């Protein structure tokens, strides 16, 4: 199974990028980051629409799509791992995670998503969310492998 992250915004160096790189480097699954940006000043609705187009164009056709969204479902790490394991066991070739811009996801992303995932009710900086997601993917990998990294 190949993992994809399509995210609005360009990552610069620094602690949040280091955190992301640390956990992506530990993953056994192939991982691809695709960053997208709309450079024009647009209304919120138009910006979300264009960002949604770019995000969806950045991932493989047929991928399982997980949109990180404040209206999504917050899962314990074990449940997140089980969901990934289920997709893997059902033969998913590509699992794509989408992180929207400051105004959230456009309707097209929510319509295409197979699952909406929230990292709780708080708002997190988008670059930090990348590192949090990478760590949870690594944790899921370790849970599925029966490794003691995750102690519950």
C-alpha positions in Angstrom: 0.0 0.0 0.0 1.3 3.4 -1.0 0.6 6.5 1.2 0.0 10.0 -0.2 -0.4 13.3 1.4 -1.8 16.2 -0.6 -1.7 19.4 1.3 -2.3 23.1 0.7 0.8 25.2 1.3 4.5 24.9 1.0 6.5 23.6 3.9 9.7 25.4 4.9 12.4 24.1 7.0 12.2 24.2 10.8 10.8 22.1 13.7 7.5 21.2 12.1 9.2 20.0 8.9 11.7 18.1 11.0 8.9 16.3 12.9 7.2 15.4 9.7 10.4 14.1 8.1 11.3 12.1 11.2 8.2 10.0 11.1 7.9 9.7 7.3 11.4 8.4 7.4 10.3 5.6 9.8 7.5 4.5 7.6 7.8 1.1 5.8 5.0 2.1 3.4 6.0 4.2 0.4 5.0 7.9 1.1 4.6 10.8 -1.4 4.0 14.4 -0.4 2.2 16.6 -2.9 2.0 20.3 -2.0 -0.4 22.6 -3.8 -1.1 26.3 -3.7 -3.4 28.9 -5.2 -1.5 32.2 -5.4 -4.5 34.4 -6.4 -6.6 36.4 -3.9 -10.0 34.9 -4.1 -13.2 34.7 -2.1 -13.2 32.0 0.5 -15.6 29.8 -1.5 -13.7 30.1 -4.7 -10.4 29.5 -3.0 -11.7 26.3 -1.4 -13.1 25.2 -4.8 -9.7 25.7 -6.5 -7.8 24.1 -3.7 -10.1 21.1 -3.8 -9.4 20.7 -7.5 -5.7 20.9 -7.0 -5.8 18.4 -4.0 -7.9 15.9 -5.9 -5.7 16.2 -9.0 -2.6 15.5 -6.9 -3.6 12.0 -5.8 -4.0 8.7 -7.8 -7.3 7.8 -9.3 -9.0 5.1 -7.3 -7.2 6.0 -4.0 -8.9 5.7 -0.7 -9.3 9.3 0.3 -9.1 10.5 3.9 -9.8 14.2 4.3 -8.6 15.8 7.5 -11.5 18.0 8.5 -12.8 19.6 11.7 -16.2 18.0 11.1 -14.6 14.6 10.8 -14.5 11.7 13.3 -11.8 11.7 15.9 -10.4 8.2 16.4 -8.2 6.5 19.1 -4.9 5.4 17.6 -6.0 1.7 17.7 -9.1 2.4 15.7 -7.2 4.5 13.2 -4.7 1.6 12.8 -7.6 -0.9 12.4 -9.2 1.3 9.7 -5.9 1.4 7.8 -5.4 -2.3 8.3 -8.8 -3.0 6.9 -8.2 -0.9 3.8 -4.8 -2.6 3.4 -6.4 -6.0 3.8 -9.1 -5.2 1.3 -6.4 -4.5 -1.3 -6.2 -0.7 -1.3 -3.2 0.2 -3.5 -3.2 3.9 -2.6 -4.3 5.7 0.6 -4.4 9.4 0.2 -4.7 12.0 3.0 -5.8 15.6 2.2 -5.1 18.7 4.3 -6.9 21.8 3.1 -6.1 25.4 3.4 -7.0 27.9 6.1 -10.6 28.1 5.1 -11.0 24.3 5.1 -12.0 21.8 2.3 -14.1 22.6 -0.7 -17.3 20.5 -1.2 -15.6 18.4 -3.9 -13.1 17.0 -1.4 -15.8 16.1 1.1 -17.9 14.5 -1.6 -14.9 12.4 -2.8 -13.6 11.5 0.6 -14.1 7.9 1.8 -13.5 9.1 5.4 -13.4 12.5 7.2 -10.8 12.4 10.0 -10.5 15.0 12.8 -7.6 15.5 15.2 -10.0 16.6 17.9 -12.0 19.7 18.3 -9.0 22.1 18.5 -7.6 23.9 15.5 -4.1 23.0 14.7 -1.5 24.7 12.4 -1.6 23.0 9.1 2.2 22.3 9.1 2.0 20.8 12.5 -0.9 18.6 11.4 1.5 17.1 8.8 3.8 15.9 11.5 0.9 14.7 13.7 -0.4 12.7 10.8 3.0 11.2 10.0 3.4 10.1 13.6 0.0 8.5 13.7 0.7 6.7 10.4 3.9 5.4 11.9 2.0 4.5 15.1 -0.6 2.6 13.0 2.1 0.7 11.2 3.6 -0.3 14.6 0.2 -1.3 16.0 -0.5 -3.4 13.0 2.9 -5.1 13.3 2.4 -5.8 17.0 5.4 -3.7 17.9 5.5 -2.2 21.4 6.0 1.4 20.2 2.3 1.9 21.0 1.5 1.1 24.6 -2.1 1.4 25.6 
